[in-house]
Amino acid sequence: MLEAMAYKMQPAGHEEPQKRRKYEKTEAAPIQAFVKWLDAVPRMDENEEFEYKRAQTLLTKKSYSIEDVNALLLNSQGHPNFEKSGLFISAMLNKLKEKTIIFDLSLDTKIEYLGYRLSKDRILISKVPTGSSFGSDTEGVVINESETGFFMCHLAEGLGINYGKAGLNLGDSSKNILNYGIAASNAGEEANFFINVGETEEECARFIQRLAVNLGKTGLSFGEEAKADSTLVNAGYADKGFANAAGGRIVAAKAPTTYGKLDSAKLIFREDECSKYPKLGKLLQDLKEQLEKGRNDYREAIKAMKSLKADKLDDRIRSALEVPYDGW
């Protein structure tokens, strides 16, 4: 199926990783600052915000390049705290000359927190495996094309797009998440806006705040305990327990394997009822076609998500179902 194939398809718009590319050694000052930062990490109680700000104070140059970043990482791979490098590198990424950043450096150790607090004007694309919390707290656009650990885009205010394989809690408590790939359990938990056109495991979109749309394949209990002002839409394959104990509005344009307990739902539109509203069917078909353009080109995916604000799309669903404002 198309959904299951998603993670195998690389987006267009940039070159493949150059695995044997060599980098010139960067200046001594940032290397010394990086080692100093790494040496102190074990004494800092795992406080990522503190560590990020400490890195900022050590990076004294006005700007850096991706070559500087890669040379720095290659120089320090043997450090015992190397996996924590992401916070320092993230501070560096926000001082890069490039606004679209391709991270394609293969490392023996997956680094955590890469893309932490990426600035609003930047796009970070990772083509290599990364550790946990990739893109955490980002305000920019963070894209995974490879494999990443748990909590990708945790608390992100920007946009997270997964084309590859994401660990537990993709987009946890985030604002905007689009999944084309494969996501482990609890993807989109407490997120504001989550769209799945790929494949997720169980409990996707649990506690969703505003809007969750499944156009792909999702596991058990999609949308469980969704918040009272949320809308759950299934137009793909949803396994057992769909919308269990969910508040808000439930729109099953395609019936799930089974429903969960729906006692708390404000409105319920099952498949037979949805079929009475041709505007809903057209809206969802148009949405799927729009998102399919982004399956092989991340630029189209970003464009689509920028136009698909949660409140705006939610209102279009309401209108297609002919529900008055005060009844929604």
SERO-858790 format. One record per residue (C-alpha): residue number from 1; residue in three letters; x, y, z. Coordinates in steps of 0.001 Angstrom, whole numbers. Layout:
N
i, aa, xx, yy, zz
NUM, Ala, X, Y, Z
...
//
This chain:
328
i, aa, xx, yy, zz
1, Met, 0, 0, 0
2, Leu, 1047, 3584, -599
3, Glu, 1008, 4438, 3103
4, Ala, 3322, 1575, 4022
5, Met, 5757, 2567, 1276
6, Ala, 6056, 6146, 2488
7, Tyr, 9197, 5808, 4547
8, Lys, 11121, 4355, 1591
9, Met, 10648, 7422, -591
10, Gln, 13114, 10276, -224
11, Pro, 11773, 13801, -706
12, Ala, 13104, 15841, -3612
13, Gly, 14932, 19127, -3299
14, His, 18450, 18209, -2234
15, Glu, 21282, 15821, -2926
16, Glu, 21950, 12418, -1401
17, Pro, 24393, 12178, 1536
18, Gln, 28053, 12207, 606
19, Lys, 29255, 9507, 2976
20, Arg, 32993, 9858, 2360
21, Arg, 33165, 13607, 2045
22, Lys, 36126, 15166, 3835
23, Tyr, 36037, 18425, 5765
24, Glu, 38780, 20853, 6543
25, Lys, 39512, 21249, 10223
26, Thr, 37644, 24148, 11734
27, Glu, 39302, 26873, 13795
28, Ala, 40735, 25942, 17177
29, Ala, 38484, 28284, 19190
30, Pro, 35138, 26561, 18518
31, Ile, 36737, 23134, 19031
32, Gln, 38047, 24227, 22417
33, Ala, 34652, 25723, 23314
34, Phe, 32890, 22516, 22282
35, Val, 35198, 20287, 24345
36, Lys, 34811, 22622, 27319
37, Trp, 31047, 22399, 26982
38, Leu, 31097, 18588, 26674
39, Asp, 33387, 18219, 29696
40, Ala, 30908, 20079, 31915
41, Val, 27688, 18392, 30751
42, Pro, 27600, 15580, 33398
43, Arg, 27484, 18179, 36186
44, Met, 24461, 20024, 34784
45, Asp, 21457, 17881, 35837
46, Glu, 20180, 17278, 32303
47, Asn, 18821, 20820, 31963
48, Glu, 18659, 21296, 28197
49, Glu, 17705, 24983, 28248
50, Phe, 20644, 25801, 30521
51, Glu, 23022, 23760, 28351
52, Tyr, 21779, 25441, 25176
53, Lys, 22290, 28919, 26631
54, Arg, 25724, 27943, 27896
55, Ala, 26624, 26885, 24354
56, Gln, 25407, 30228, 23028
57, Thr, 27776, 32100, 25333
58, Leu, 30712, 29993, 24116
59, Leu, 30006, 30556, 20411
60, Thr, 31508, 33981, 19869
61, Lys, 31627, 34173, 16064
62, Lys, 28842, 36003, 14244
63, Ser, 28222, 33085, 11861
64, Tyr, 29323, 29551, 11048
65, Ser, 28916, 27113, 8152
66, Ile, 27697, 23517, 7958
67, Glu, 31329, 22581, 7247
68, Asp, 32267, 24059, 10622
69, Val, 29565, 21967, 12288
70, Asn, 30683, 18744, 10621
71, Ala, 34366, 19320, 11302
72, Leu, 33573, 20003, 14957
73, Leu, 31626, 16757, 15288
74, Leu, 34239, 14663, 13494
75, Asn, 36955, 16090, 15723
76, Ser, 35142, 15144, 18958
77, Gln, 33487, 11771, 18247
78, Gly, 35508, 9988, 20908
79, His, 34329, 12185, 23786
80, Pro, 32336, 10214, 26421
81, Asn, 29521, 12795, 26353
82, Phe, 29380, 13015, 22565
83, Glu, 25732, 11904, 22300
84, Lys, 24747, 15124, 24098
85, Ser, 26347, 17231, 21328
86, Gly, 23012, 18216, 19802
87, Leu, 22372, 21122, 22159
88, Phe, 25707, 22746, 21341
89, Ile, 25327, 22033, 17621
90, Ser, 21791, 23451, 17711
91, Ala, 23117, 26759, 19021
92, Met, 25584, 26664, 16146
93, Leu, 22884, 25870, 13554
94, Asn, 21058, 29045, 14510
95, Lys, 24188, 31000, 13526
96, Leu, 24644, 29328, 10157
97, Lys, 24680, 31355, 6970
98, Glu, 22391, 28782, 5351
99, Lys, 18653, 28931, 6039
100, Thr, 17971, 25450, 4653
101, Ile, 20313, 23074, 6441
102, Ile, 21040, 19556, 5210
103, Phe, 22500, 17399, 7970
104, Asp, 23969, 14338, 6258
105, Leu, 27018, 13506, 8360
106, Ser, 27113, 9807, 9293
107, Leu, 28366, 9400, 12861
108, Asp, 29052, 6349, 14996
109, Thr, 26931, 7831, 17808
110, Lys, 23421, 9240, 17351
111, Ile, 23361, 12721, 18832
112, Glu, 20425, 13932, 20911
113, Tyr, 18558, 17246, 20715
114, Leu, 19750, 18121, 17212
115, Gly, 17665, 21080, 16022
116, Tyr, 16700, 22180, 19538
117, Arg, 15141, 25663, 19367
118, Leu, 15755, 25964, 15630
119, Ser, 14824, 29511, 14683
120, Lys, 11617, 30321, 12812
121, Asp, 13345, 31216, 9547
122, Arg, 15204, 27898, 9165
123, Ile, 14594, 24420, 7750
124, Leu, 16620, 21485, 9086
125, Ile, 16617, 18232, 7110
126, Ser, 18304, 15191, 8611
127, Lys, 19254, 12414, 6209
128, Val, 21092, 10338, 8826
129, Pro, 20039, 8617, 12076
130, Thr, 19644, 10903, 15081
131, Gly, 19010, 10336, 18775
132, Ser, 16117, 11402, 20954
133, Ser, 14425, 14821, 20947
134, Phe, 15335, 15718, 17361
135, Gly, 13771, 19134, 16701
136, Ser, 12580, 19595, 20274
137, Asp, 11161, 23090, 20968
138, Thr, 11754, 24126, 17355
139, Glu, 10179, 27257, 15918
140, Gly, 11361, 26400, 12417
141, Val, 10763, 23379, 10173
142, Val, 12374, 20068, 11162
143, Ile, 12345, 17125, 8746
144, Asn, 13403, 13555, 9394
145, Glu, 14283, 11468, 6344
146, Ser, 16110, 8689, 8154
147, Glu, 15585, 7265, 11631
148, Thr, 15197, 9238, 14820
149, Gly, 14614, 8447, 18491
150, Phe, 11731, 9236, 20785
151, Phe, 10200, 12706, 21315
152, Met, 10931, 14129, 17864
153, Cys, 9609, 17718, 17855
154, His, 8564, 17615, 21509
155, Leu, 6967, 20974, 22435
156, Ala, 7670, 22292, 18920
157, Glu, 6009, 25573, 17951
158, Gly, 7048, 25196, 14320
159, Leu, 6474, 22284, 11942
160, Gly, 7719, 18704, 12148
161, Ile, 7629, 16365, 9138
162, Asn, 8555, 12690, 9343
163, Tyr, 9409, 10831, 6145
164, Gly, 11429, 8118, 7832
165, Lys, 11097, 6176, 11029
166, Ala, 10326, 8014, 14269
167, Gly, 10464, 6628, 17807
168, Leu, 7904, 6985, 20583
169, Asn, 5940, 10221, 21013
170, Leu, 6556, 11889, 17674
171, Gly, 5292, 15466, 18040
172, Asp, 4386, 15178, 21702
173, Ser, 2715, 18450, 22858
174, Ser, 3644, 20114, 19571
175, Lys, 1798, 22525, 17314
176, Asn, 1958, 21039, 13779
177, Ile, 3024, 17507, 12781
178, Leu, 2807, 15740, 9419
179, Asn, 3718, 12048, 9191
180, Tyr, 4497, 10391, 5865
181, Gly, 6666, 7654, 7334
182, Ile, 6398, 5185, 10173
183, Ala, 5860, 6449, 13718
184, Ala, 5976, 4416, 16911
185, Ser, 3346, 4524, 19670
186, Asn, 1873, 7770, 21010
187, Ala, 2612, 9876, 17948
188, Gly, 892, 13251, 18227
189, Glu, 99, 12889, 21925
190, Glu, -1322, 16196, 23223
191, Ala, -461, 17839, 19897
192, Asn, -2480, 20725, 18521
193, Phe, -2616, 19525, 14895
194, Phe, -1583, 16100, 13615
195, Ile, -1972, 14646, 10126
196, Asn, -1042, 11074, 9289
197, Val, -631, 9983, 5687
198, Gly, 1863, 7274, 6614
199, Glu, 1673, 4630, 9299
200, Thr, 1530, 4893, 13088
201, Glu, 1410, 2384, 15892
202, Glu, -1108, 2426, 18750
203, Glu, -2496, 5443, 20624
204, Cys, -1777, 7976, 17929
205, Ala, -3226, 11451, 18622
206, Arg, -4044, 10612, 22230
207, Phe, -5215, 13732, 24115
208, Ile, -5192, 15684, 20827
209, Gln, -5895, 19343, 21521
210, Arg, -7485, 20602, 18287
211, Leu, -7456, 18447, 15141
212, Ala, -6176, 15002, 14129
213, Val, -6683, 13609, 10624
214, Asn, -5812, 10072, 9578
215, Leu, -5465, 9509, 5846
216, Gly, -3052, 6601, 6181
217, Lys, -2886, 3676, 8555
218, Thr, -3008, 3891, 12325
219, Gly, -2994, 1357, 15142
220, Leu, -5169, 766, 18190
221, Ser, -6980, 3617, 19942
222, Phe, -6455, 6465, 17492
223, Gly, -7596, 9687, 19183
224, Glu, -8127, 8169, 22622
225, Glu, -9218, 10752, 25217
226, Ala, -9126, 13593, 22703
227, Lys, -9857, 16942, 24333
228, Ala, -13348, 18463, 24509
229, Asp, -12732, 21047, 21768
230, Ser, -11012, 18650, 19383
231, Thr, -12026, 17053, 16096
232, Leu, -10979, 13528, 15092
233, Val, -11219, 12574, 11421
234, Asn, -10614, 9107, 10049
235, Ala, -10449, 8725, 6282
236, Gly, -7921, 5885, 6213
237, Tyr, -7407, 2661, 8126
238, Ala, -7950, 2879, 11888
239, Asp, -7619, -198, 14070
240, Lys, -9752, -1143, 17085
241, Gly, -10801, 1340, 19760
242, Phe, -11051, 4423, 17536
243, Ala, -11877, 7574, 19544
244, Asn, -12102, 5733, 22843
245, Ala, -13259, 8111, 25623
246, Ala, -12771, 11069, 23285
247, Gly, -14480, 14388, 23826
248, Gly, -15275, 16818, 21041
249, Arg, -16274, 15805, 17522
250, Ile, -15762, 12429, 15800
251, Val, -15887, 12200, 12018
252, Ala, -15477, 8667, 10668
253, Ala, -15557, 9197, 6908
254, Lys, -14214, 5659, 6832
255, Ala, -15316, 3274, 9558
256, Pro, -12604, 1998, 11927
257, Thr, -12208, -1687, 12773
258, Thr, -14150, -921, 15970
259, Tyr, -15061, 2188, 17933
260, Gly, -14079, 2732, 21534
261, Lys, -16447, 4140, 24141
262, Leu, -18043, 7278, 22682
263, Asp, -20051, 8452, 25717
264, Ser, -18017, 11681, 26084
265, Ala, -18184, 12782, 22431
266, Lys, -19999, 15996, 21560
267, Leu, -20832, 15011, 17961
268, Ile, -20493, 11686, 16143
269, Phe, -20609, 11242, 12371
270, Arg, -20249, 7605, 11391
271, Glu, -19411, 6454, 7863
272, Asp, -23030, 6127, 6712
273, Glu, -23816, 9651, 7952
274, Cys, -20646, 11122, 6414
275, Ser, -21629, 9668, 3037
276, Lys, -24649, 11984, 3018
277, Tyr, -22346, 15010, 2767
278, Pro, -20572, 15034, -617
279, Lys, -18731, 18242, 305
280, Leu, -16960, 16357, 3089
281, Gly, -15847, 13639, 690
282, Lys, -14504, 16223, -1754
283, Leu, -12748, 18138, 1023
284, Leu, -10947, 15020, 2244
285, Gln, -10049, 13915, -1276
286, Asp, -8648, 17376, -2066
287, Leu, -6722, 17304, 1203
288, Lys, -5183, 13933, 381
289, Glu, -4199, 15071, -3117
290, Gln, -2644, 18238, -1724
291, Leu, -585, 16274, 774
292, Glu, 450, 13648, -1779
293, Lys, 2342, 16383, -3636
294, Gly, 4550, 16660, -581
295, Arg, 5276, 12947, -300
296, Asn, 8253, 13240, -2659
297, Asp, 9044, 16938, -2248
298, Tyr, 9410, 18475, 1202
299, Arg, 8838, 21954, -228
300, Glu, 5312, 20969, -1256
301, Ala, 4726, 19450, 2180
302, Ile, 5751, 22692, 3900
303, Lys, 3570, 24693, 1519
304, Ala, 587, 22445, 2253
305, Met, 967, 22636, 6023
306, Lys, 1355, 26411, 5978
307, Ser, -1987, 26657, 4199
308, Leu, -3677, 24066, 6445
309, Lys, -4102, 25814, 9758
310, Ala, -5892, 23647, 12316
311, Asp, -8701, 26114, 13028
312, Lys, -9239, 26840, 9342
313, Leu, -9404, 23168, 8344
314, Asp, -11614, 22358, 11314
315, Asp, -14064, 25057, 10190
316, Arg, -14076, 23684, 6643
317, Ile, -14986, 20261, 8042
318, Arg, -17773, 21818, 10105
319, Ser, -19114, 23630, 7035
320, Ala, -18947, 20473, 4884
321, Leu, -21043, 18675, 7504
322, Glu, -23495, 21588, 7585
323, Val, -23192, 22097, 11326
324, Pro, -23854, 25647, 12610
325, Tyr, -21116, 27363, 14603
326, Asp, -22992, 27088, 17867
327, Gly, -23563, 23365, 17309
328, Trp, -19908, 22525, 16722
//
